[in-house]
Amino acid sequence: MKIAVIGLGKAGLPLAGVIADSGLDVIGVDIDEKRCEDINSGRNPVPEERGLDELIEKHGGKGLTAVSSYEDAGGCEAYIIIVPLFIDGAKNPDFGILEAAFRGVGRIMESGDLVVLETTVPPMTTEKLAKRWLEEESGLTLESGEFFLAHSPERIMTGFSISRLREFPKVIGGVNPESGVKAFDIYKKFIPNLRMVSSARVAEFIKVIEGCYRDVNIALANELFKIADELEIDFYEARKYANHEYCYIHMPSTGVGGHCIPVYPWFLIKEMERREKYDYSTILRVSREINDQMINYWLDKIVLACMKIDKPIDEIKICIRGITFRDGVKELYHSRNLALARLLREKGLKVYVSDELFSREEIEKLGLDQIEPGDADVVFDPFRLEVTIK
Ligand SMILES: NC(=O)c1ccc[n+]([C@@H]2O[C@H](COP(=O)([O-])OP(=O)(O)OC[C@H]3O[C@@H](n4cnc5c(N)ncnc54)[C@H](O)[C@@H]3O)[C@@H](O)[C@H]2O)c1
């Protein structure tokens, strides 16, 4: 059996590696030629992923071949699509990359093939948009059983993707029952902990609501943190004893970043807006606002610290110790820590950055300057939420 994985990024490559390691032939398609070359030479382009070096070294260019053209990936029985889906300035999903990938597959698929979407998407994307793109390109129709279509949201976490794929429960659902059964049978060959759900729509919703849950609960933690601070209560002490089997207060933060959690609530908010059900997604919208506004709270805390120093405020050197969205992950998409550094600069303050994941040149390209924390007057650690005056 030959399986194609479309998109060999942080999510797609570990999946391709795990499928190859289970003994199936894998063709990976990625428009990035350099990435394909690396993989075929056994070099792992996602080094931060634990265990991936070994898998790419073992299978790259052998059981796992990477190609940059869809036309070189024909003849597979299943096509798994795992490319990014971004939101635009108005927070609506931008389906451009997804459509290109589905149309690419539509051109090469044959009767009897299965297509599975793994990218997290708004509910009904698979049954409506993906189906239409595939039918238009292939000339095949789903209703007549000429191909099969399912959704299986990828549930990885950068750095731990391989163990997640091998252990964590993964769900799969077809756009019709035949697709569900076919997809389950094929996925079972490489995903040990697989659950079939009743439809692709349910599978899509499962992943989106996981993100919503996290966003809302982080917003709650952020709000309670601010209240505790106002009342001079140690939030962490209170949280430790408040949490038990039926209560889990998350950790506070500077907000929520990355490609996933700050994006998924918008899938539902925007859909409810389209349906004029504005009051159905109130908590999702408010949580987004609370999390995004946390940088204003931390700005005030930093300014208060500056005011304790006997120097004009515009001469005080402020160091933001970490600009990524998560500690130790070199990713800036929707990073609130980067947004905080830029906000402080906009306010006319002398802000600098210290982040071991970035070179001086990379920091300068972001329009910021590097500093050693020891050379700053005020240091803010966004991962420990500590403001220190030197
Ligand atoms: N990285 C994570 O931690 C994570 C976590 C949860 C979910 N996801 C899911 O995985 C999806 C993909 O994210 P990622 O982190 O792998 O993105 P990524 O940016 O790391 O990789 C995407 C890859 O797709 C390739 N690509 C772009 N357009 C293409 C096309 N038309 N045809 C073929 N390849 C194309 C790019 O060259 C790139 O290598 C996300 O949208 C999300 O749903 C990722």
The ligand as an SDF file (V2000), in Angstrom:
LIG
                    3D

 44 48  0  0  0  0  0  0  0  0999 V2000
    2.5560   22.4070   14.3910 N   0  0  0  0  0  0  0  0  0  0  0  0
    1.6930   22.1300   15.3220 C   0  0  0  0  0  0  0  0  0  0  0  0
    2.0280   22.0890   16.5200 O   0  0  0  0  0  0  0  0  0  0  0  0
    0.2860   21.8070   15.0180 C   0  0  0  0  0  0  0  0  0  0  0  0
   -0.5060   21.5110   16.0980 C   0  0  0  0  0  0  0  0  0  0  0  0
   -1.7960   21.2230   15.8810 C   0  0  0  0  0  0  0  0  0  0  0  0
   -2.2900   21.2400   14.5950 C   0  0  0  0  0  0  0  0  0  0  0  0
   -1.5180   21.5260   13.5200 N   0  0  0  0  0  0  0  0  0  0  0  0
   -2.1710   21.4380   12.2110 C   0  0  0  0  0  0  0  0  0  0  0  0
   -1.3120   21.1610   11.1560 O   0  0  0  0  0  0  0  0  0  0  0  0
   -1.5610   22.0550   10.0760 C   0  0  0  0  0  0  0  0  0  0  0  0
   -0.2810   22.2630    9.3500 C   0  0  0  0  0  0  0  0  0  0  0  0
    0.5980   22.9490   10.2130 O   0  0  0  0  0  0  0  0  0  0  0  0
    2.1680   22.7820   10.2410 P   0  0  0  0  0  0  0  0  0  0  0  0
    2.5780   23.2000   11.6030 O   0  0  0  0  0  0  0  0  0  0  0  0
    2.6050   21.4470    9.7210 O   0  0  0  0  0  0  0  0  0  0  0  0
    2.5840   23.9110    9.1710 O   0  0  0  0  0  0  0  0  0  0  0  0
    4.0410   24.1760    8.6020 P   0  0  0  0  0  0  0  0  0  0  0  0
    4.0420   25.5910    8.1760 O   0  0  0  0  0  0  0  0  0  0  0  0
    5.0980   23.6760    9.5190 O   0  0  0  0  0  0  0  0  0  0  0  0
    4.1100   23.2470    7.2960 O   0  0  0  0  0  0  0  0  0  0  0  0
    3.2810   23.3480    6.1970 C   0  0  0  0  0  0  0  0  0  0  0  0
    3.9780   22.7160    5.0170 C   0  0  0  0  0  0  0  0  0  0  0  0
    3.0490   22.6930    3.9360 O   0  0  0  0  0  0  0  0  0  0  0  0
    3.7610   23.0220    2.7500 C   0  0  0  0  0  0  0  0  0  0  0  0
    2.8120   23.4910    1.7410 N   0  0  0  0  0  0  0  0  0  0  0  0
    2.2310   24.7140    1.6360 C   0  0  0  0  0  0  0  0  0  0  0  0
    1.3830   24.7470    0.5900 N   0  0  0  0  0  0  0  0  0  0  0  0
    1.4110   23.5240    0.0290 C   0  0  0  0  0  0  0  0  0  0  0  0
    0.7550   22.9250   -1.0650 C   0  0  0  0  0  0  0  0  0  0  0  0
   -0.1030   23.6000   -1.8200 N   0  0  0  0  0  0  0  0  0  0  0  0
    1.0520   21.6400   -1.3700 N   0  0  0  0  0  0  0  0  0  0  0  0
    1.9430   20.9550   -0.6270 C   0  0  0  0  0  0  0  0  0  0  0  0
    2.5980   21.4490    0.4180 N   0  0  0  0  0  0  0  0  0  0  0  0
    2.3330   22.7220    0.7490 C   0  0  0  0  0  0  0  0  0  0  0  0
    4.7800   24.0540    3.1910 C   0  0  0  0  0  0  0  0  0  0  0  0
    5.8560   24.1470    2.2720 O   0  0  0  0  0  0  0  0  0  0  0  0
    5.2010   23.5040    4.5590 C   0  0  0  0  0  0  0  0  0  0  0  0
    6.3250   22.6440    4.4830 O   0  0  0  0  0  0  0  0  0  0  0  0
   -2.1210   23.2860   10.7840 C   0  0  0  0  0  0  0  0  0  0  0  0
   -2.9570   24.0560    9.9830 O   0  0  0  0  0  0  0  0  0  0  0  0
   -2.9150   22.6850   11.9050 C   0  0  0  0  0  0  0  0  0  0  0  0
   -4.1930   22.3190   11.4790 O   0  0  0  0  0  0  0  0  0  0  0  0
   -0.2160   21.8130   13.7200 C   0  0  0  0  0  0  0  0  0  0  0  0
  1  2  1  0
  2  3  2  0
  2  4  1  0
  4  5  1  0
  4 44  2  0
  5  6  2  0
  6  7  1  0
  7  8  2  0
  8  9  1  0
  8 44  1  0
  9 10  1  0
  9 42  1  0
 10 11  1  0
 11 12  1  0
 11 40  1  0
 12 13  1  0
 13 14  1  0
 14 15  2  0
 14 16  1  0
 14 17  1  0
 17 18  1  0
 18 19  2  0
 18 20  1  0
 18 21  1  0
 21 22  1  0
 22 23  1  0
 23 24  1  0
 23 38  1  0
 24 25  1  0
 25 26  1  0
 25 36  1  0
 26 27  1  0
 26 35  1  0
 27 28  2  0
 28 29  1  0
 29 30  1  0
 29 35  2  0
 30 31  1  0
 30 32  2  0
 32 33  1  0
 33 34  2  0
 34 35  1  0
 36 37  1  0
 36 38  1  0
 38 39  1  0
 40 41  1  0
 40 42  1  0
 42 43  1  0
M  CHG  2   8   1  16  -1
M  END
$$$$
